[in-house]
Amino acid sequence: MSALACDLYALTMMQAYLAEGLTGRASCELFVRSLPPGRDFLLAAGLEQAVEALEGLRATDADLAWARAAGLGETVVEYLRELRFTGDVDAVPEGTPVFANEPLLRVTAPLPVAQLVEAQMINLIHYQTVVASKAVRMVLAAGGRALVDFGMRRAHGLDAADLAARAAYLAGFRATATVTASQRFGIPVSGTMAHSFIQAHDDETEAFRAFAEARPDGPVLLLDTYDTVRAARRVVALAPALAARGVVVRAVRLDSGDIATLAHQVRAILDEGGLAGVGILASGNMDEHRIRALADAPIDGFGIGTSLAVPPDAPTLDCVYKLQEYDGRPRRKRSEGKATWPGRKQVFRRRDHDLLTSWDDPAEGVPLLVPVLRDGRRAAPLPPLEAIRDRALALVTALPDDLKASDPAEPWPVEVSDRLKAMADECDRRS
């Protein structure tokens, strides 16, 4: 990742840090100050991309030329020329449910470097955590029915489309329609057809036949271009001729209208026509609320687009990256409404609450942050995406039922240890 993928202040502060000789080890932690409405927990995601960015942190010749032209000085230029990430990273593994004020990631490195990577770390952790936290709500609402990511065309950029697909998959989605995400991350790919395919033909039945024969391995046919009920009858009429060619329709898709009523009507037509094995998929402005409202409809899966890639109810999190320790001493921000707890921290998960405490406090519970990088090298291999997905399923399943329900729950308690409070008091006395 380019060393100049940063806010300008990271470079201007680097210039000042180097002039002062402030290059000691600093620890910065990334966390979310508060959960947005409609989120009783977040699902941590994006760590793999953050680690890859740190491992590849480099300044190119073009970067150095820009820094020189920007007047940052030869000291900064030479610092950037030699730049490699040789620090430590501790983080919550991807797929872990997390709550407000709990560190998701900690970077410990020379102060100019720890500051330089701030924007990258927030960018990479924040977006996938936003998407995974929305996706898992839809997975819970679906109750085992398949969910497919249709979000590419609404995502804010092509890379965002891939990362949204990854975050959704680790949260429990079955597949993505985004081909590059399948190539990049090995996510199962799934797709149907567009209305334009039907419109390009003079006859709807002929369009169904042509598509099914071109895609004989379980085609999915879109019914609502003209008349959904009539289209379902046409699929039934066409099915014997397709079967004679060895083609079995896997499912039909509904994308508009009164989805619940149409699903019941289409299911009856398919069943009466001997197509009980053909599934029904629904798409079109779906989210967890519409999915729950369709709980009694005979729908086998959903395609989710806009509300996944750009969640309208919580498109951002109050995600920050703050200096917590420098040169061996805890540091604390005291700004009104934005105060931080000082020092390197650990979170211990207990049966009925979490404990936020100092990193070296031997408290009871399961520690959430684990070593990821040591001296710039991986402390252990990162798990494959399938393992992250399995872990997320297990941990979300173990959450209290009220946190998984559609209605807002009482906030999960995050207790701050006496040790951390004493550390904060000591910082306040110094400031």
Secondary structure per residue as TSV (DSSP state, phi and psi in degrees):
chain	resnum	aa	ss	phi	psi
A	1	M	-	360.0	137.6
A	2	S	B	-60.5	135.4
A	3	A	T	-64.1	-20.0
A	4	L	T	-89.9	6.8
A	5	A	-	-78.4	76.0
A	6	C	S	-155.5	169.7
A	7	D	-	-77.2	149.9
A	8	L	H	-57.5	-35.2
A	9	Y	H	-63.6	-23.0
A	10	A	H	-63.5	-34.2
A	11	L	H	-82.5	-38.9
A	12	T	H	-67.8	-36.6
A	13	M	H	-69.3	-37.0
A	14	M	H	-57.5	-43.8
A	15	Q	H	-57.8	-43.5
A	16	A	H	-73.0	-40.6
A	17	Y	H	-58.1	-46.0
A	18	L	H	-66.8	-37.1
A	19	A	H	-63.9	-34.0
A	20	E	H	-88.1	-13.6
A	21	G	T	80.0	21.8
A	22	L	-	-86.8	82.3
A	23	T	-	-125.9	17.3
A	24	G	S	-68.4	173.4
A	25	R	E	-73.0	134.3
A	26	A	E	-125.0	146.4
A	27	S	E	-117.6	123.9
A	28	C	E	-118.7	138.2
A	29	E	E	-118.5	140.8
A	30	L	E	-103.8	127.3
A	31	F	E	-153.8	171.3
A	32	V	E	-109.8	124.7
A	33	R	S	-65.7	-41.0
A	34	S	S	-151.3	152.7
A	35	L	-	-82.7	139.0
A	36	P	-	-72.1	158.6
A	37	P	T	-54.1	140.1
A	38	G	T	86.4	4.2
A	39	R	-	-125.7	107.5
A	40	D	S	-86.4	-14.1
A	41	F	S	-157.6	161.2
A	42	L	E	-111.2	158.1
A	43	L	E	-115.8	112.6
A	44	A	-	-63.4	135.0
A	45	A	-	-154.6	161.8
A	46	G	-	98.1	-0.2
A	47	L	H	-62.6	-41.3
A	48	E	H	-58.8	-42.8
A	49	Q	H	-69.5	-34.6
A	50	A	H	-64.6	-43.1
A	51	V	H	-64.3	-43.7
A	52	E	H	-61.9	-36.5
A	53	A	H	-65.3	-41.8
A	54	L	H	-67.6	-40.8
A	55	E	H	-64.5	-30.6
A	56	G	T	-100.1	13.3
A	57	L	-	-63.8	115.6
A	58	R	B	-147.8	155.4
A	59	A	-	-110.2	122.7
A	60	T	-	-81.6	170.8
A	61	D	H	-58.3	-38.4
A	62	A	H	-65.5	-38.7
A	63	D	H	-61.4	-44.9
A	64	L	H	-64.4	-39.1
A	65	A	H	-64.4	-40.8
A	66	W	H	-64.4	-44.9
A	67	A	H	-60.6	-39.7
A	68	R	H	-66.5	-45.0
A	69	A	H	-66.0	-28.5
A	70	A	T	-78.6	-2.1
A	71	G	T	79.3	24.4
A	72	L	-	-78.6	-13.3
A	73	G	-	92.6	156.5
A	74	E	H	-68.0	-27.5
A	75	T	H	-62.8	-44.3
A	76	V	H	-66.8	-43.2
A	77	V	H	-57.8	-45.9
A	78	E	H	-69.0	-34.9
A	79	Y	H	-63.7	-43.7
A	80	L	H	-66.9	-35.7
A	81	R	H	-59.9	-39.5
A	82	E	T	-91.0	2.7
A	83	L	-	-65.3	127.3
A	84	R	-	-143.3	147.3
A	85	F	-	-82.2	115.0
A	86	T	-	-120.9	18.9
A	87	G	S	-93.0	-165.6
A	88	D	E	-112.2	150.5
A	89	V	E	-134.5	130.7
A	90	D	E	-119.8	142.3
A	91	A	E	-156.1	160.2
A	92	V	-	-77.5	127.5
A	93	P	-	-58.7	147.1
A	94	E	T	-59.1	147.0
A	95	G	T	86.6	7.8
A	96	T	-	-93.8	129.1
A	97	P	E	-67.0	134.1
A	98	V	E	-135.4	165.8
A	99	F	-	-132.3	178.3
A	100	A	T	-61.2	143.8
A	101	N	T	69.0	9.7
A	102	E	-	-97.1	125.5
A	103	P	-	-60.4	129.9
A	104	L	S	-90.2	-27.6
A	105	L	E	-156.9	142.3
A	106	R	E	-128.6	129.3
A	107	V	E	-108.3	126.8
A	108	T	E	-121.1	117.1
A	109	A	E	-162.6	171.6
A	110	P	E	-51.6	139.7
A	111	L	H	-49.2	-46.8
A	112	P	H	-61.9	-32.8
A	113	V	H	-77.2	-44.4
A	114	A	H	-57.9	-37.0
A	115	Q	H	-73.6	-38.1
A	116	L	H	-59.9	-36.1
A	117	V	T	-90.6	4.9
A	118	E	H	-52.2	-55.8
A	119	A	H	-63.9	-38.8
A	120	Q	H	-61.6	-46.1
A	121	M	H	-63.6	-43.9
A	122	I	H	-63.7	-46.1
A	123	N	H	-57.5	-45.8
A	124	L	H	-77.5	-38.3
A	125	I	H	-78.5	-41.0
A	126	H	H	-61.3	-53.2
A	127	Y	H	-63.8	-47.4
A	128	Q	H	-66.1	-32.6
A	129	T	H	-67.8	-38.8
A	130	V	H	-56.2	-50.5
A	131	V	H	-69.5	-45.2
A	132	A	H	-62.0	-36.3
A	133	S	H	-70.0	-31.1
A	134	K	H	-76.4	-43.5
A	135	A	H	-61.4	-40.8
A	136	V	H	-66.3	-29.4
A	137	R	H	-65.3	-37.3
A	138	M	H	-71.7	-35.9
A	139	V	H	-61.9	-44.3
A	140	L	H	-64.1	-39.9
A	141	A	H	-67.5	-33.5
A	142	A	H	-71.1	-22.9
A	143	G	T	58.7	38.6
A	144	G	T	101.4	-13.1
A	145	R	-	-73.4	148.8
A	146	A	E	-70.9	141.5
A	147	L	E	-122.8	135.8
A	148	V	E	-124.7	134.9
A	149	D	E	-75.2	119.9
A	150	F	-	-115.2	24.5
A	151	G	-	-88.6	-1.5
A	152	M	G	-55.8	-45.0
A	153	R	G	-70.3	-17.1
A	154	R	G	-101.9	-12.9
A	155	A	S	-65.2	149.9
A	156	H	S	-85.0	67.5
A	157	G	S	119.4	154.2
A	158	L	H	-68.7	-38.3
A	159	D	H	-65.3	-37.5
A	160	A	H	-61.3	-36.0
A	161	A	H	-62.3	-43.8
A	162	D	H	-64.0	-45.1
A	163	L	H	-68.9	-33.8
A	164	A	H	-63.7	-41.4
A	165	A	H	-62.2	-41.8
A	166	R	H	-63.3	-46.8
A	167	A	H	-63.2	-40.4
A	168	A	H	-65.5	-40.2
A	169	Y	H	-65.5	-43.7
A	170	L	H	-67.0	-22.9
A	171	A	H	-83.1	-8.2
A	172	G	T	124.5	-0.5
A	173	F	-	-63.1	152.6
A	174	R	-	-84.8	-31.8
A	175	A	E	-163.1	174.7
A	176	T	E	-131.7	152.2
A	177	A	S	-91.1	-5.3
A	178	T	-	-84.8	109.9
A	179	V	H	-62.5	-43.3
A	180	T	H	-64.3	-31.2
A	181	A	H	-67.6	-36.8
A	182	S	H	-66.2	-43.2
A	183	Q	H	-62.2	-43.7
A	184	R	H	-76.8	-38.6
A	185	F	H	-119.1	-2.3
A	186	G	-	73.8	22.0
A	187	I	-	-75.8	137.6
A	188	P	-	-55.7	137.7
A	189	V	B	-107.5	140.9
A	190	S	-	-148.3	140.6
A	191	G	-	-155.0	169.5
A	192	T	-	-123.4	-116.6
A	193	M	-	-150.0	162.8
A	194	A	-	-103.6	161.6
A	195	H	H	-59.7	-29.8
A	196	S	H	-62.1	-30.3
A	197	F	H	-65.3	-41.9
A	198	I	H	-65.8	-44.8
A	199	Q	H	-65.9	-27.2
A	200	A	T	-71.2	-14.9
A	201	H	S	-103.1	150.6
A	202	D	S	-77.2	-16.5
A	203	D	-	-136.4	129.3
A	204	E	H	-63.7	-41.9
A	205	T	H	-61.4	-40.8
A	206	E	H	-64.2	-36.7
A	207	A	H	-63.6	-44.8
A	208	F	H	-60.1	-45.3
A	209	R	H	-62.3	-46.0
A	210	A	H	-63.3	-42.8
A	211	F	H	-67.2	-44.2
A	212	A	H	-63.1	-38.9
A	213	E	H	-73.1	-30.6
A	214	A	H	-74.3	-28.6
A	215	R	S	-124.9	68.1
A	216	P	-	-70.5	-13.5
A	217	D	S	-87.3	76.7
A	218	G	S	70.7	58.4
A	219	P	-	-66.4	152.8
A	220	V	E	-116.1	123.6
A	221	L	E	-106.7	135.6
A	222	L	E	-90.3	126.7
A	223	L	-	-100.1	-18.3
A	224	D	-	-102.2	23.1
A	225	T	S	-64.7	-40.6
A	226	Y	S	-121.0	-73.0
A	227	D	-	-135.2	111.7
A	228	T	H	-62.4	-46.1
A	229	V	H	-65.5	-44.4
A	230	R	H	-62.5	-38.6
A	231	A	H	-63.8	-37.8
A	232	A	H	-62.6	-40.1
A	233	R	H	-66.6	-35.0
A	234	R	H	-66.9	-36.4
A	235	V	H	-63.1	-43.4
A	236	V	H	-61.0	-43.2
A	237	A	H	-66.7	-33.4
A	238	L	H	-80.9	-23.9
A	239	A	H	-54.7	-44.6
A	240	P	H	-59.9	-40.4
A	241	A	H	-66.9	-37.9
A	242	L	H	-66.3	-43.2
A	243	A	H	-60.4	-35.8
A	244	A	H	-63.1	-24.0
A	245	R	T	-96.6	6.0
A	246	G	T	82.6	16.3
A	247	V	-	-104.6	123.3
A	248	V	-	-117.2	120.6
A	249	V	-	-64.9	128.2
A	250	R	-	-82.8	-40.9
A	251	A	E	-162.7	166.5
A	252	V	E	-120.8	155.0
A	253	R	E	-120.8	137.8
A	254	L	E	-111.5	132.3
A	255	D	-	-128.6	-0.2
A	256	S	S	-159.9	172.0
A	257	G	S	81.5	-165.1
A	258	D	-	-78.3	90.2
A	259	I	H	-58.6	-41.8
A	260	A	H	-62.4	-49.6
A	261	T	H	-64.4	-44.7
A	262	L	H	-63.5	-37.7
A	263	A	H	-61.6	-43.5
A	264	H	H	-63.4	-43.2
A	265	Q	H	-64.8	-44.9
A	266	V	H	-66.6	-39.5
A	267	R	H	-60.6	-42.2
A	268	A	H	-64.2	-42.0
A	269	I	H	-64.8	-44.9
A	270	L	H	-63.6	-44.6
A	271	D	H	-64.4	-43.8
A	272	E	H	-65.2	-27.7
A	273	G	T	-90.0	9.5
A	274	G	T	81.4	19.2
A	275	L	-	-114.1	45.7
A	276	A	T	-62.9	-23.3
A	277	G	T	-83.9	-5.3
A	278	V	-	-82.0	124.9
A	279	G	E	-83.1	169.5
A	280	I	E	-122.6	124.3
A	281	L	E	-109.9	147.2
A	282	A	E	-125.4	141.8
A	283	S	-	-145.1	179.3
A	284	G	S	102.0	90.2
A	285	N	S	56.7	43.2
A	286	M	-	-86.1	144.4
A	287	D	-	-149.3	-173.6
A	288	E	H	-64.0	-29.8
A	289	H	H	-72.1	-43.9
A	290	R	H	-67.1	-36.9
A	291	I	H	-61.9	-45.6
A	292	R	H	-63.4	-38.1
A	293	A	H	-66.1	-22.4
A	294	L	T	-99.1	20.0
A	295	A	T	-58.7	-33.5
A	296	D	T	-93.6	-2.5
A	297	A	S	-81.5	148.1
A	298	P	-	-78.5	67.5
A	299	I	-	-115.1	131.4
A	300	D	-	-95.9	-16.8
A	301	G	E	-170.2	167.9
A	302	F	E	-134.8	142.9
A	303	G	E	-100.7	126.9
A	304	I	E	-118.6	124.8
A	305	G	-	-115.2	-94.3
A	306	T	H	-56.1	-47.1
A	307	S	H	-67.4	-14.5
A	308	L	H	-89.3	-54.8
A	309	A	H	-72.9	-29.5
A	310	V	S	-136.4	77.2
A	311	P	-	-58.6	113.9
A	312	P	S	-69.6	-25.7
A	313	D	S	-83.5	-23.7
A	314	A	-	-153.0	71.1
A	315	P	S	-71.9	-15.6
A	316	T	-	-138.7	161.4
A	317	L	-	-118.1	154.0
A	318	D	-	-79.2	68.8
A	319	C	E	-96.4	127.8
A	320	V	E	-134.7	166.2
A	321	Y	E	-137.8	109.8
A	322	K	E	-126.3	145.2
A	323	L	E	-68.7	124.6
A	324	Q	E	-116.6	-19.5
A	325	E	E	-155.0	139.1
A	326	Y	E	-141.0	132.7
A	327	D	T	54.3	39.6
A	328	G	T	82.7	0.3
A	329	R	E	-116.0	132.9
A	330	P	E	-60.6	144.6
A	331	R	-	-126.6	150.1
A	332	R	-	-144.3	130.9
A	333	K	-	-88.0	135.2
A	334	R	-	-117.1	12.1
A	335	S	-	-54.5	140.8
A	336	E	T	-59.3	126.4
A	337	G	T	78.2	-3.9
A	338	K	-	-135.0	23.2
A	339	A	-	-66.7	148.9
A	340	T	-	-118.6	158.0
A	341	W	-	-87.3	135.0
A	342	P	-	-82.4	164.8
A	343	G	S	79.5	169.8
A	344	R	-	-70.7	137.7
A	345	K	E	-127.3	162.1
A	346	Q	E	-131.6	151.4
A	347	V	E	-117.5	128.9
A	348	F	E	-110.6	123.6
A	349	R	E	-89.2	127.4
A	350	R	-	-119.3	177.9
A	351	R	S	-61.4	-38.9
A	352	D	S	-126.6	7.5
A	353	H	-	-169.4	169.1
A	354	D	E	-108.0	152.8
A	355	L	E	-117.2	123.1
A	356	L	E	-99.4	120.8
A	357	T	E	-149.3	-178.4
A	358	S	E	-65.0	150.5
A	359	W	T	-61.0	-27.4
A	360	D	T	-104.9	18.6
A	361	D	-	-85.5	117.0
A	362	P	-	-79.2	66.2
A	363	A	-	-84.7	166.0
A	364	E	S	-79.9	152.3
A	365	G	S	117.7	-179.1
A	366	V	E	-93.6	117.1
A	367	P	E	-69.9	132.6
A	368	L	-	-88.3	-37.6
A	369	L	-	-83.1	133.8
A	370	V	E	-126.4	155.7
A	371	P	E	-64.4	134.1
A	372	V	E	-117.6	-50.4
A	373	L	E	-124.4	140.5
A	374	R	E	-131.8	121.9
A	375	D	T	53.8	37.1
A	376	G	T	81.2	-1.7
A	377	R	E	-112.0	150.7
A	378	R	E	-66.3	128.7
A	379	A	S	-70.2	-27.2
A	380	A	S	-162.1	157.0
A	381	P	-	-61.2	141.4
A	382	L	-	-73.2	144.1
A	383	P	-	-70.5	152.1
A	384	P	-	-68.0	162.0
A	385	L	H	-59.4	-38.1
A	386	E	H	-62.0	-39.4
A	387	A	H	-68.3	-38.3
A	388	I	H	-61.6	-42.5
A	389	R	H	-61.8	-45.1
A	390	D	H	-63.0	-39.9
A	391	R	H	-64.9	-44.4
A	392	A	H	-60.0	-43.9
A	393	L	H	-59.1	-45.2
A	394	A	H	-65.2	-43.6
A	395	L	H	-72.3	-37.6
A	396	V	H	-68.9	-40.0
A	397	T	H	-59.2	-34.9
A	398	A	T	-77.9	-9.6
A	399	L	S	-66.3	154.3
A	400	P	-	-57.4	146.5
A	401	D	H	-59.1	-35.4
A	402	D	H	-66.9	-27.7
A	403	L	H	-73.3	-19.5
A	404	K	H	-98.9	-5.2
A	405	A	S	-79.0	168.2
A	406	S	S	-76.1	-27.9
A	407	D	S	-83.1	148.9
A	408	P	-	-59.1	140.9
A	409	A	-	-107.8	167.1
A	410	E	-	-63.1	135.9
A	411	P	-	-57.4	139.1
A	412	W	-	-64.1	128.2
A	413	P	-	-69.3	130.7
A	414	V	E	-118.2	100.9
A	415	E	E	-81.2	137.4
A	416	V	E	-98.3	127.5
A	417	S	-	-70.1	155.1
A	418	D	H	-60.0	-36.1
A	419	R	H	-61.9	-40.2
A	420	L	H	-71.1	-37.8
A	421	K	H	-63.8	-40.8
A	422	A	H	-64.4	-38.0
A	423	M	H	-64.1	-39.4
A	424	A	H	-64.3	-42.0
A	425	D	H	-61.1	-40.5
A	426	E	H	-64.8	-41.1
A	427	C	H	-63.0	-41.1
A	428	D	H	-63.6	-36.6
A	429	R	H	-67.5	-28.9
A	430	R	H	-80.9	-23.8
A	431	S	-	-92.9	360.0
